[in-house]
């Protein structure tokens, strides 16, 4: 027990970073939804703001020597950059057109889609236990979508596109 506690404290920077990431992600979702509901803020403008803030955050992290940038040819990173843009745009459109619960549950489908992509295109195999964990996840998302009191077909299209592009990005 004491050894685990010392490991936890030796990794305190990591733990604090993970908690900060979790809390900021939750706050971003709720603030974005609030902006959509109360102000009818244009989605693409909010997406642009996300990109600017992301760039600014990465620039600050670079200046603090948290990471060192690497130079790559644009052709080597274009698909990653496009999938990131699609990930942000489609998940924002999903949030704009769905309830927060449906938005969050749709994002849960990223893991099953990643496993399908890895199985189909990279011939990776997964244990039966891992595959079985996907069943309640998928059923839960389907049930939520079916019984959502504010079901929105357009929102589900954006959520599906968001999950697919996010899975490719991941």
Number of C-alpha atoms within 10 A of each C-alpha: 6 7 8 9 10 11 11 13 12 11 12 12 11 12 13 11 12 12 12 12 12 12 11 12 12 11 12 13 16 14 12 16 21 14 16 18 12 8 9 11 15 12 18 13 10 17 18 14 12 16 15 12 12 12 12 12 12 15 14 12 13 13 11 10 10 10 11 10 10 5 6 8 7 9 8 9 10 11 13 14 13 12 19 18 17 19 21 20 22 25 25 25 23 28 24 23 24 25 18 15 13 22 24 17 19 25 20 16 21 20 16 19 18 18 18 17 16 16 13 11 8 10 10 11 12 11 7 8 8 11 13 10 11 16 11 10 15 16 11 16 17 14 10 16 21 11 9 14 9 13 16 15 12 13 22 19 15 24 27 19 19 26 26 22 23 24 22 18 17 13
